[in-house]
C-alpha cells in the first residue's frame, strides 16, 4: 500500500497556530477545523517525530522542551517560506519583517541616522528594533540579526564585522571642576566610576600603571544596563565612565564631556559584529539586504 504523502508545512502551520493561540480550541477556530482534528494532527506529528510536544490537561496547555524547540524552528521555517513566496512575486525585491537587536549606543549613534536610507531603499521591509546591551538567544527570541559588541564566543552563529572603536574615560566639565581631574590610576579611587550592571568580558577599566596594564573595577554608586544610559549620567555630572569613542565623540567636540587619563589609555578597541543564525541555506532576501547595508553604511569607527 502506498504511504500517504505528509504535508509537513501544513502540520507546522497548525502546530504553530496551537502554540500562538494558546490551545487546541482557539487554534481550531482560527484554522476552521474541529478541536478533535487539531488534536489528532498534533498527535500524528508527535508520533512521527517520536517526541511529546505538548503536555495536555483539561485546564492547562504547556509545551515540553522538545515542543519549544520545534515551535521556534517551525515558526522560522514558515517565515522563510512566506518570504520566498513574497520575493518570487515581487521580482526578488526584499519584503517582510526583520527583527533586529542592537545595543543602545549602536542603535542611537550609528543605526538611527542611517535607518531612513535603508527603509527608503526597501519599501517592502518593516523593522522591529529591540535595544539591549544583553546577549539574546536569537532562536528563542525569534531574532533575525543582532549587533553585538566585544569579542564573539565560539558558536554556530555567522558574523560580519562592522569595525572596532577605541575606548575612552570621560567626565563632564562640571563634575571635574567639583571633584578634580585624576592624573594617575590611583586617583580614580576618589571618583564615582559609573559602570555596567551586567558582567562584561573585561569587568572594569583597563589602564596603564607602572608599565603594565591593570584593570580598575567600576565600584561607583550608579550602574546601568546600557552604554547610552551611562553617557547620559556622565553628561549630567554623576561621575566618570568608560565608553566606546563613537558614542561620545560629538560630546567631546562640543565640550560637553572631556577625556580623562588618555596618557594611561592602553589603546584597547571594542569590536562590533552583526550576527545571524547559520541555517546552511540561503538567507531570506530581507535579512541579506540588512546585513549588506550594515556592512557598508553601519561601520563603527
Phi and psi restraints in degrees (value plus and minus 20) as a CYANA .aco file:
   2 UNK   PHI     -91.9   -51.9
   2 UNK   PSI     112.0   152.0
   3 UNK   PHI     -93.5   -53.5
   3 UNK   PSI     111.5   151.5
   4 UNK   PHI     -80.9   -40.9
   4 UNK   PSI     123.0   163.0
   5 UNK   PHI     -92.6   -52.6
   5 UNK   PSI     119.1   159.1
   6 UNK   PHI    -114.5   -74.5
   6 UNK   PSI     107.6   147.6
   7 UNK   PHI    -112.2   -72.2
   7 UNK   PSI      64.2   104.2
   8 UNK   PHI     -83.0   -43.0
   8 UNK   PSI     -63.7   -23.7
   9 UNK   PHI     -85.4   -45.4
   9 UNK   PSI     -55.5   -15.5
  10 UNK   PHI     -84.9   -44.9
  10 UNK   PSI     -61.0   -21.0
  11 UNK   PHI     -81.7   -41.7
  11 UNK   PSI     -63.2   -23.2
  12 UNK   PHI     -81.7   -41.7
  12 UNK   PSI     -62.4   -22.4
  13 UNK   PHI     -80.5   -40.5
  13 UNK   PSI     -62.8   -22.8
  14 UNK   PHI     -87.6   -47.6
  14 UNK   PSI     -64.7   -24.7
  15 UNK   PHI     -83.6   -43.6
  15 UNK   PSI     -63.7   -23.7
  16 UNK   PHI     -81.6   -41.6
  16 UNK   PSI     -58.8   -18.8
  17 UNK   PHI     -84.3   -44.3
  17 UNK   PSI     -60.5   -20.5
  18 UNK   PHI     -78.9   -38.9
  18 UNK   PSI     -64.7   -24.7
  19 UNK   PHI     -87.1   -47.1
  19 UNK   PSI     -67.3   -27.3
  20 UNK   PHI     -93.9   -53.9
  20 UNK   PSI     -45.7    -5.7
  21 UNK   PHI    -109.5   -69.5
  21 UNK   PSI     -33.2     6.8
  22 UNK   PHI      65.6   105.6
  22 UNK   PSI      -2.3    37.7
  23 UNK   PHI     143.0   183.0
  23 UNK   PSI     151.0   191.0
  24 UNK   PHI     -92.5   -52.5
  24 UNK   PSI     -61.3   -21.3
  25 UNK   PHI     -84.9   -44.9
  25 UNK   PSI     -65.1   -25.1
  26 UNK   PHI     -85.1   -45.1
  26 UNK   PSI     -59.6   -19.6
  27 UNK   PHI     -86.4   -46.4
  27 UNK   PSI     -58.6   -18.6
  28 UNK   PHI     -81.4   -41.4
  28 UNK   PSI     -61.6   -21.6
  29 UNK   PHI     -85.4   -45.4
  29 UNK   PSI     -61.7   -21.7
  30 UNK   PHI     -87.1   -47.1
  30 UNK   PSI     -54.7   -14.7
  31 UNK   PHI    -114.5   -74.5
  31 UNK   PSI     -21.4    18.6
  32 UNK   PHI      38.1    78.1
  32 UNK   PSI      27.9    67.9
  33 UNK   PHI    -145.6  -105.6
  33 UNK   PSI     150.7   190.7
  34 UNK   PHI    -106.6   -66.6
  34 UNK   PSI     130.9   170.9
  35 UNK   PHI     -75.3   -35.3
  35 UNK   PSI     -56.5   -16.5
  36 UNK   PHI     -83.0   -43.0
  36 UNK   PSI     -61.7   -21.7
  37 UNK   PHI     -85.3   -45.3
  37 UNK   PSI     -59.7   -19.7
  38 UNK   PHI     -84.9   -44.9
  38 UNK   PSI     -64.8   -24.8
  39 UNK   PHI     -81.3   -41.3
  39 UNK   PSI     -62.7   -22.7
  40 UNK   PHI     -85.5   -45.5
  40 UNK   PSI     -58.4   -18.4
  41 UNK   PHI     -82.9   -42.9
  41 UNK   PSI     -64.3   -24.3
  42 UNK   PHI     -85.5   -45.5
  42 UNK   PSI     -57.5   -17.5
  43 UNK   PHI     -83.3   -43.3
  43 UNK   PSI     -62.3   -22.3
  44 UNK   PHI     -83.4   -43.4
  44 UNK   PSI     -60.0   -20.0
  45 UNK   PHI     -82.2   -42.2
  45 UNK   PSI     -64.6   -24.6
  46 UNK   PHI     -81.7   -41.7
  46 UNK   PSI     -61.7   -21.7
  47 UNK   PHI     -84.8   -44.8
  47 UNK   PSI     -60.6   -20.6
  48 UNK   PHI     -88.4   -48.4
  48 UNK   PSI     -57.9   -17.9
  49 UNK   PHI     -99.2   -59.2
  49 UNK   PSI     -40.8    -0.8
  50 UNK   PHI      52.5    92.5
  50 UNK   PSI      11.0    51.0
  51 UNK   PHI    -171.0  -131.0
  51 UNK   PSI     122.0   162.0
  52 UNK   PHI     -99.5   -59.5
  52 UNK   PSI     107.0   147.0
  53 UNK   PHI    -119.3   -79.3
  53 UNK   PSI     -48.4    -8.4
  54 UNK   PHI    -155.1  -115.1
  54 UNK   PSI     113.2   153.2
  55 UNK   PHI    -109.5   -69.5
  55 UNK   PSI      97.7   137.7
  56 UNK   PHI    -118.8   -78.8
  56 UNK   PSI     122.1   162.1
  57 UNK   PHI    -174.7  -134.7
  57 UNK   PSI     151.2   191.2
  58 UNK   PHI     -90.8   -50.8
  58 UNK   PSI     -44.3    -4.3
  59 UNK   PHI    -133.8   -93.8
  59 UNK   PSI     -41.8    -1.8
  60 UNK   PHI    -145.6  -105.6
  60 UNK   PSI     130.7   170.7
  61 UNK   PHI    -147.3  -107.3
  61 UNK   PSI     100.3   140.3
  62 UNK   PHI    -161.2  -121.2
  62 UNK   PSI     109.9   149.9
  63 UNK   PHI     -96.9   -56.9
  63 UNK   PSI     122.7   162.7
  64 UNK   PHI    -100.3   -60.3
  64 UNK   PSI     147.6   187.6
  65 UNK   PHI     -75.4   -35.4
  65 UNK   PSI     -58.4   -18.4
  66 UNK   PHI     -86.9   -46.9
  66 UNK   PSI     -56.2   -16.2
  67 UNK   PHI     -86.5   -46.5
  67 UNK   PSI     -59.5   -19.5
  68 UNK   PHI     -81.1   -41.1
  68 UNK   PSI     -66.1   -26.1
  69 UNK   PHI     -83.9   -43.9
  69 UNK   PSI     -62.9   -22.9
  70 UNK   PHI     -87.0   -47.0
  70 UNK   PSI     -59.4   -19.4
  71 UNK   PHI     -79.9   -39.9
  71 UNK   PSI     -66.9   -26.9
  72 UNK   PHI     -80.8   -40.8
  72 UNK   PSI     -64.5   -24.5
  73 UNK   PHI     -88.3   -48.3
  73 UNK   PSI     -61.9   -21.9
  74 UNK   PHI     -84.0   -44.0
  74 UNK   PSI     -62.8   -22.8
  75 UNK   PHI     -81.9   -41.9
  75 UNK   PSI     -60.0   -20.0
  76 UNK   PHI     -88.4   -48.4
  76 UNK   PSI     -60.8   -20.8
  77 UNK   PHI     -82.3   -42.3
  77 UNK   PSI     -64.7   -24.7
  78 UNK   PHI     -83.6   -43.6
  78 UNK   PSI     -57.7   -17.7
  79 UNK   PHI     -84.4   -44.4
  79 UNK   PSI     -58.1   -18.1
  80 UNK   PHI     -87.9   -47.9
  80 UNK   PSI     -57.6   -17.6
  81 UNK   PHI     -82.9   -42.9
  81 UNK   PSI     -64.4   -24.4
  82 UNK   PHI     -81.6   -41.6
  82 UNK   PSI     -60.8   -20.8
  83 UNK   PHI     -84.6   -44.6
  83 UNK   PSI     -61.3   -21.3
  84 UNK   PHI     -82.9   -42.9
  84 UNK   PSI     -61.8   -21.8
  85 UNK   PHI     -86.8   -46.8
  85 UNK   PSI     -61.0   -21.0
  86 UNK   PHI     -85.3   -45.3
  86 UNK   PSI     -61.4   -21.4
  87 UNK   PHI     -83.8   -43.8
  87 UNK   PSI     -60.7   -20.7
  88 UNK   PHI     -83.9   -43.9
  88 UNK   PSI     -54.0   -14.0
  89 UNK   PHI    -105.9   -65.9
  89 UNK   PSI     -23.6    16.4
  90 UNK   PHI    -146.3  -106.3
  90 UNK   PSI       4.9    44.9
  91 UNK   PHI      44.4    84.4
  91 UNK   PSI      15.8    55.8
  92 UNK   PHI      48.6    88.6
  92 UNK   PSI      -8.8    31.2
  93 UNK   PHI     -91.3   -51.3
  93 UNK   PSI     105.3   145.3
  94 UNK   PHI     -78.3   -38.3
  94 UNK   PSI     113.1   153.1
  95 UNK   PHI    -161.0  -121.0
  95 UNK   PSI     139.5   179.5
  96 UNK   PHI      94.5   134.5
  96 UNK   PSI    -199.9  -159.9
  97 UNK   PHI    -117.9   -77.9
  97 UNK   PSI     118.2   158.2
  98 UNK   PHI    -136.2   -96.2
  98 UNK   PSI     110.4   150.4
  99 UNK   PHI    -122.4   -82.4
  99 UNK   PSI      96.6   136.6
 100 UNK   PHI    -143.4  -103.4
 100 UNK   PSI     110.9   150.9
 101 UNK   PHI    -131.4   -91.4
 101 UNK   PSI     123.6   163.6
 102 UNK   PHI    -173.1  -133.1
 102 UNK   PSI     131.2   171.2
 103 UNK   PHI     -89.2   -49.2
 103 UNK   PSI     137.8   177.8
 104 UNK   PHI     -81.1   -41.1
 104 UNK   PSI     -55.9   -15.9
 105 UNK   PHI     -86.4   -46.4
 105 UNK   PSI     -65.7   -25.7
 106 UNK   PHI     -84.3   -44.3
 106 UNK   PSI     -64.2   -24.2
 107 UNK   PHI     -81.3   -41.3
 107 UNK   PSI     -58.6   -18.6
 108 UNK   PHI     -97.2   -57.2
 108 UNK   PSI     -67.2   -27.2
 109 UNK   PHI    -117.5   -77.5
 109 UNK   PSI     -42.9    -2.9
 110 UNK   PHI    -131.1   -91.1
 110 UNK   PSI     -71.7   -31.7
 111 UNK   PHI     -94.1   -54.1
 111 UNK   PSI     -68.0   -28.0
 112 UNK   PHI     -75.9   -35.9
 112 UNK   PSI     -64.4   -24.4
 113 UNK   PHI     -85.6   -45.6
 113 UNK   PSI     -45.7    -5.7
 114 UNK   PHI    -122.9   -82.9
 114 UNK   PSI     -29.9    10.1
 115 UNK   PHI     -81.9   -41.9
 115 UNK   PSI     -60.1   -20.1
 116 UNK   PHI     -77.0   -37.0
 116 UNK   PSI     -55.2   -15.2
 117 UNK   PHI     -83.4   -43.4
 117 UNK   PSI     -62.3   -22.3
 118 UNK   PHI     -84.1   -44.1
 118 UNK   PSI     -65.3   -25.3
 119 UNK   PHI     -86.6   -46.6
 119 UNK   PSI     -55.6   -15.6
 120 UNK   PHI     -86.0   -46.0
 120 UNK   PSI     -57.8   -17.8
 121 UNK   PHI     -94.5   -54.5
 121 UNK   PSI     -49.6    -9.6
 122 UNK   PHI    -146.0  -106.0
 122 UNK   PSI      58.3    98.3
 123 UNK   PHI     -86.0   -46.0
 123 UNK   PSI     -37.3     2.7
 124 UNK   PHI    -107.6   -67.6
 124 UNK   PSI     -20.2    19.8
 125 UNK   PHI    -123.5   -83.5
 125 UNK   PSI     117.1   157.1
 126 UNK   PHI    -138.1   -98.1
 126 UNK   PSI     133.7   173.7
 127 UNK   PHI    -148.3  -108.3
 127 UNK   PSI     109.0   149.0
 128 UNK   PHI    -121.4   -81.4
 128 UNK   PSI      92.7   132.7
 129 UNK   PHI    -126.2   -86.2
 129 UNK   PSI     101.7   141.7
 130 UNK   PHI    -134.1   -94.1
 130 UNK   PSI      99.6   139.6
 131 UNK   PHI    -111.1   -71.1
 131 UNK   PSI      99.6   139.6
 132 UNK   PHI    -180.5  -140.5
 132 UNK   PSI     120.0   160.0
 133 UNK   PHI    -108.0   -68.0
 133 UNK   PSI     -26.2    13.8
 134 UNK   PHI    -100.2   -60.2
 134 UNK   PSI     133.5   173.5
 135 UNK   PHI    -102.4   -62.4
 135 UNK   PSI      99.4   139.4
 136 UNK   PHI    -119.8   -79.8
 136 UNK   PSI     133.4   173.4
 137 UNK   PHI    -101.2   -61.2
 137 UNK   PSI      90.0   130.0
 138 UNK   PHI     -81.0   -41.0
 138 UNK   PSI     -59.8   -19.8
 139 UNK   PHI     -90.4   -50.4
 139 UNK   PSI     -67.2   -27.2
 140 UNK   PHI     -85.0   -45.0
 140 UNK   PSI     -55.2   -15.2
 141 UNK   PHI    -113.1   -73.1
 141 UNK   PSI     -14.9    25.1
 142 UNK   PHI      31.7    71.7
 142 UNK   PSI      29.1    69.1
 143 UNK   PHI    -121.5   -81.5
 143 UNK   PSI     113.5   153.5
 144 UNK   PHI    -101.5   -61.5
 144 UNK   PSI     -66.2   -26.2
 145 UNK   PHI    -159.4  -119.4
 145 UNK   PSI     120.7   160.7
 146 UNK   PHI    -148.9  -108.9
 146 UNK   PSI     113.7   153.7
 147 UNK   PHI    -115.9   -75.9
 147 UNK   PSI      99.8   139.8
 148 UNK   PHI    -141.1  -101.1
 148 UNK   PSI     122.7   162.7
 149 UNK   PHI    -122.1   -82.1
 149 UNK   PSI     127.9   167.9
 150 UNK   PHI      74.3   114.3
 150 UNK   PSI     155.5   195.5
 151 UNK   PHI     -85.7   -45.7
 151 UNK   PSI     123.6   163.6
 152 UNK   PHI    -107.7   -67.7
 152 UNK   PSI     117.1   157.1
 153 UNK   PHI    -100.0   -60.0
 153 UNK   PSI     135.7   175.7
 154 UNK   PHI     -82.8   -42.8
 154 UNK   PSI     106.7   146.7
 155 UNK   PHI    -181.6  -141.6
 155 UNK   PSI     159.9   199.9
 156 UNK   PHI    -106.0   -66.0
 156 UNK   PSI     -19.3    20.7
 157 UNK   PHI     -91.9   -51.9
 157 UNK   PSI     127.7   167.7
 158 UNK   PHI    -118.2   -78.2
 158 UNK   PSI     115.1   155.1
 159 UNK   PHI    -145.0  -105.0
 159 UNK   PSI     124.2   164.2
 160 UNK   PHI    -139.8   -99.8
 160 UNK   PSI     106.6   146.6
 161 UNK   PHI     -96.2   -56.2
 161 UNK   PSI     114.8   154.8
 162 UNK   PHI    -126.8   -86.8
 162 UNK   PSI      -7.9    32.1
 163 UNK   PHI      88.1   128.1
 163 UNK   PSI    -193.6  -153.6
 164 UNK   PHI    -164.5  -124.5
 164 UNK   PSI     142.8   182.8
 165 UNK   PHI    -158.3  -118.3
 165 UNK   PSI     130.0   170.0
 166 UNK   PHI     -92.3   -52.3
 166 UNK   PSI     138.7   178.7
 167 UNK   PHI    -129.3   -89.3
 167 UNK   PSI     126.6   166.6
 168 UNK   PHI    -167.0  -127.0
 168 UNK   PSI     118.6   158.6
 169 UNK   PHI    -107.5   -67.5
 169 UNK   PSI     111.2   151.2
 170 UNK   PHI    -155.4  -115.4
 170 UNK   PSI     137.3   177.3
 171 UNK   PHI    -170.1  -130.1
 171 UNK   PSI     135.5   175.5
 172 UNK   PHI     -95.3   -55.3
 172 UNK   PSI     125.5   165.5
 173 UNK   PHI     -74.1   -34.1
 173 UNK   PSI     -57.6   -17.6
 174 UNK   PHI     -86.2   -46.2
 174 UNK   PSI     -58.9   -18.9
 175 UNK   PHI     -86.0   -46.0
 175 UNK   PSI     -64.6   -24.6
 176 UNK   PHI     -86.8   -46.8
 176 UNK   PSI     -54.4   -14.4
 177 UNK   PHI     -87.1   -47.1
 177 UNK   PSI     -52.6   -12.6
 178 UNK   PHI    -100.9   -60.9
 178 UNK   PSI     -61.6   -21.6
 179 UNK   PHI    -129.6   -89.6
 179 UNK   PSI     -25.1    14.9
 180 UNK   PHI      67.4   107.4
 180 UNK   PSI     131.4   171.4
 181 UNK   PHI    -114.2   -74.2
 181 UNK   PSI     102.0   142.0
 182 UNK   PHI     -86.6   -46.6
 182 UNK   PSI     119.8   159.8
 183 UNK   PHI    -129.8   -89.8
 183 UNK   PSI     -37.3     2.7
 184 UNK   PHI    -151.0  -111.0
 184 UNK   PSI     144.8   184.8
 185 UNK   PHI     -81.8   -41.8
 185 UNK   PSI     -59.8   -19.8
 186 UNK   PHI     -82.9   -42.9
 186 UNK   PSI     -50.7   -10.7
 187 UNK   PHI     -90.5   -50.5
 187 UNK   PSI     -33.7     6.3
 188 UNK   PHI     -85.0   -45.0
 188 UNK   PSI     -41.4    -1.4
 189 UNK   PHI     -81.1   -41.1
 189 UNK   PSI     -43.5    -3.5
 190 UNK   PHI    -110.5   -70.5
 190 UNK   PSI     -14.6    25.4
 191 UNK   PHI    -137.5   -97.5
 191 UNK   PSI     132.4   172.4
 192 UNK   PHI     -99.2   -59.2
 192 UNK   PSI      90.6   130.6
 193 UNK   PHI    -120.6   -80.6
 193 UNK   PSI      87.5   127.5
 194 UNK   PHI     -97.9   -57.9
 194 UNK   PSI     110.1   150.1
 195 UNK   PHI    -156.4  -116.4
 195 UNK   PSI    -197.3  -157.3
 196 UNK   PHI    -106.0   -66.0
 196 UNK   PSI     128.6   168.6
 197 UNK   PHI    -110.2   -70.2
 197 UNK   PSI     -11.2    28.8
 198 UNK   PHI    -150.9  -110.9
 198 UNK   PSI     141.2   181.2
 199 UNK   PHI     -94.4   -54.4
 199 UNK   PSI     108.0   148.0
 200 UNK   PHI    -128.4   -88.4
 200 UNK   PSI     150.7   190.7
 201 UNK   PHI     -77.5   -37.5
 201 UNK   PSI     -65.1   -25.1
 202 UNK   PHI    -133.0   -93.0
 202 UNK   PSI      87.5   127.5
 203 UNK   PHI    -109.0   -69.0
 203 UNK   PSI      52.5    92.5
 204 UNK   PHI     135.7   175.7
 204 UNK   PSI    -190.0  -150.0
 205 UNK   PHI    -128.1   -88.1
 205 UNK   PSI      91.3   131.3
 206 UNK   PHI     -86.3   -46.3
 206 UNK   PSI     110.3   150.3
 207 UNK   PHI    -161.2  -121.2
 207 UNK   PSI     132.4   172.4
 208 UNK   PHI    -102.1   -62.1
 208 UNK   PSI     112.7   152.7
 209 UNK   PHI    -169.6  -129.6
 209 UNK   PSI     101.5   141.5
 210 UNK   PHI      34.8    74.8
 210 UNK   PSI      22.5    62.5
 211 UNK   PHI      58.8    98.8
 211 UNK   PSI     -19.3    20.7
 212 UNK   PHI    -145.5  -105.5
 212 UNK   PSI     146.4   186.4
 213 UNK   PHI    -119.0   -79.0
 213 UNK   PSI     103.9   143.9
 214 UNK   PHI    -137.5   -97.5
 214 UNK   PSI     133.7   173.7
 215 UNK   PHI    -126.3   -86.3
 215 UNK   PSI      97.3   137.3
 216 UNK   PHI    -108.0   -68.0
 216 UNK   PSI     101.3   141.3
 217 UNK   PHI     -89.2   -49.2
 217 UNK   PSI     129.1   169.1
 218 UNK   PHI    -112.8   -72.8
 218 UNK   PSI      80.8   120.8
 219 UNK   PHI    -137.8   -97.8
 219 UNK   PSI      12.1    52.1
 220 UNK   PHI     -91.6   -51.6
 220 UNK   PSI     153.4   193.4
 221 UNK   PHI    -102.2   -62.2
 221 UNK   PSI     -26.5    13.5
 222 UNK   PHI    -152.8  -112.8
 222 UNK   PSI     113.5   153.5
 223 UNK   PHI    -145.2  -105.2
 223 UNK   PSI     135.2   175.2
 224 UNK   PHI    -158.9  -118.9
 224 UNK   PSI     139.7   179.7
 225 UNK   PHI    -108.6   -68.6
 225 UNK   PSI     -25.1    14.9
 226 UNK   PHI    -172.4  -132.4
 226 UNK   PSI     138.9   178.9
 227 UNK   PHI     -87.0   -47.0
 227 UNK   PSI     -50.9   -10.9
 228 UNK   PHI     -88.4   -48.4
 228 UNK   PSI     -55.6   -15.6
 229 UNK   PHI     -85.2   -45.2
 229 UNK   PSI     -60.8   -20.8
 230 UNK   PHI     -83.6   -43.6
 230 UNK   PSI     -59.7   -19.7
 231 UNK   PHI     -80.1   -40.1
 231 UNK   PSI     -65.6   -25.6
 232 UNK   PHI     -86.8   -46.8
 232 UNK   PSI     -56.6   -16.6
 233 UNK   PHI     -83.6   -43.6
 233 UNK   PSI     -62.0   -22.0
 234 UNK   PHI     -84.2   -44.2
 234 UNK   PSI     -61.5   -21.5
 235 UNK   PHI     -80.5   -40.5
 235 UNK   PSI     -52.5   -12.5
 236 UNK   PHI    -104.3   -64.3
 236 UNK   PSI     -19.8    20.2
 237 UNK   PHI      65.5   105.5
 237 UNK   PSI       2.1    42.1
 238 UNK   PHI     -97.6   -57.6
 238 UNK   PSI     -38.5     1.5
 239 UNK   PHI     140.0   180.0
 239 UNK   PSI    -189.1  -149.1
 240 UNK   PHI    -113.4   -73.4
 240 UNK   PSI     131.3   171.3
 241 UNK   PHI    -167.2  -127.2
 241 UNK   PSI     140.8   180.8
 242 UNK   PHI    -139.3   -99.3
 242 UNK   PSI      97.5   137.5
 243 UNK   PHI    -155.4  -115.4
 243 UNK   PSI     145.8   185.8
 244 UNK   PHI     -82.6   -42.6
 244 UNK   PSI     117.1   157.1
 245 UNK   PHI     -82.9   -42.9
 245 UNK   PSI     -50.2   -10.2
 246 UNK   PHI     -86.9   -46.9
 246 UNK   PSI     -42.0    -2.0
 247 UNK   PHI     -99.3   -59.3
 247 UNK   PSI     -41.6    -1.6
 248 UNK   PHI    -140.8  -100.8
 248 UNK   PSI     -14.8    25.2
 249 UNK   PHI     -78.7   -38.7
 249 UNK   PSI     -66.4   -26.4
 250 UNK   PHI     -88.1   -48.1
 250 UNK   PSI     -55.1   -15.1
 251 UNK   PHI     -85.0   -45.0
 251 UNK   PSI     -59.7   -19.7
 252 UNK   PHI     -86.7   -46.7
 252 UNK   PSI     -64.3   -24.3
 253 UNK   PHI     -82.0   -42.0
 253 UNK   PSI     -53.9   -13.9
 254 UNK   PHI    -106.4   -66.4
 254 UNK   PSI     -24.9    15.1
 255 UNK   PHI      62.6   102.6
 255 UNK   PSI     -11.9    28.1
 256 UNK   PHI     -96.8   -56.8
 256 UNK   PSI     -46.2    -6.2
 257 UNK   PHI    -153.4  -113.4
 257 UNK   PSI     133.2   173.2
 258 UNK   PHI    -145.2  -105.2
 258 UNK   PSI     115.8   155.8
 259 UNK   PHI     -85.0   -45.0
 259 UNK   PSI     124.9   164.9
 260 UNK   PHI    -147.1  -107.1
 260 UNK   PSI     119.3   159.3
 261 UNK   PHI      37.2    77.2
 261 UNK   PSI      16.4    56.4
 262 UNK   PHI     -83.6   -43.6
 262 UNK   PSI     -47.9    -7.9
 263 UNK   PHI     -90.8   -50.8
 263 UNK   PSI     -32.8     7.2
 264 UNK   PHI    -131.6   -91.6
 264 UNK   PSI     -12.2    27.8
 265 UNK   PHI     -89.4   -49.4
 265 UNK   PSI     104.9   144.9
 266 UNK   PHI     -95.0   -55.0
 266 UNK   PSI     -27.4    12.6
 267 UNK   PHI      63.2   103.2
 267 UNK   PSI      -4.9    35.1
 268 UNK   PHI     -88.2   -48.2
 268 UNK   PSI     132.8   172.8
 269 UNK   PHI    -147.3  -107.3
 269 UNK   PSI     129.4   169.4
 270 UNK   PHI    -126.9   -86.9
 270 UNK   PSI     104.9   144.9
 271 UNK   PHI    -106.3   -66.3
 271 UNK   PSI     130.2   170.2
 272 UNK   PHI    -143.9  -103.9
 272 UNK   PSI     117.7   157.7
 273 UNK   PHI    -153.5  -113.5
 273 UNK   PSI     129.4   169.4
 274 UNK   PHI    -120.8   -80.8
 274 UNK   PSI     101.9   141.9
 275 UNK   PHI    -138.7   -98.7
 275 UNK   PSI     131.7   171.7
 276 UNK   PHI    -169.2  -129.2
 276 UNK   PSI     145.3   185.3
 277 UNK   PHI     -95.4   -55.4
 277 UNK   PSI     110.4   150.4
 278 UNK   PHI    -107.7   -67.7
 278 UNK   PSI      89.1   129.1
 279 UNK   PHI    -120.0   -80.0
 279 UNK   PSI     -17.8    22.2
 280 UNK   PHI      60.2   100.2
 280 UNK   PSI     -16.5    23.5
 281 UNK   PHI    -154.7  -114.7
 281 UNK   PSI    -195.3  -155.3
 282 UNK   PHI     -87.5   -47.5
 282 UNK   PSI     124.0   164.0
 283 UNK   PHI     -94.1   -54.1
 283 UNK   PSI     128.3   168.3
 284 UNK   PHI     -75.7   -35.7
 284 UNK   PSI     122.9   162.9
 285 UNK   PHI     -80.6   -40.6
 285 UNK   PSI     -53.0   -13.0
 286 UNK   PHI     -85.9   -45.9
 286 UNK   PSI     -58.4   -18.4
 287 UNK   PHI     -91.6   -51.6
 287 UNK   PSI     -63.0   -23.0
 288 UNK   PHI     -80.9   -40.9
 288 UNK   PSI     -59.4   -19.4
 289 UNK   PHI     -82.9   -42.9
 289 UNK   PSI     -62.4   -22.4
 290 UNK   PHI     -86.6   -46.6
 290 UNK   PSI     -63.4   -23.4
 291 UNK   PHI     -81.6   -41.6
 291 UNK   PSI     -63.4   -23.4
 292 UNK   PHI     -83.7   -43.7
 292 UNK   PSI     -59.5   -19.5
 293 UNK   PHI     -85.9   -45.9
 293 UNK   PSI     -64.2   -24.2
 294 UNK   PHI     -85.1   -45.1
 294 UNK   PSI     -58.6   -18.6
 295 UNK   PHI     -84.3   -44.3
 295 UNK   PSI     -48.8    -8.8
 296 UNK   PHI    -113.2   -73.2
 296 UNK   PSI     -63.8   -23.8
 297 UNK   PHI    -130.1   -90.1
 297 UNK   PSI     -34.5     5.5
 298 UNK   PHI    -123.3   -83.3
 298 UNK   PSI      12.5    52.5
 299 UNK   PHI     -89.3   -49.3
 299 UNK   PSI     124.8   164.8
 300 UNK   PHI    -124.4   -84.4
 300 UNK   PSI     110.4   150.4
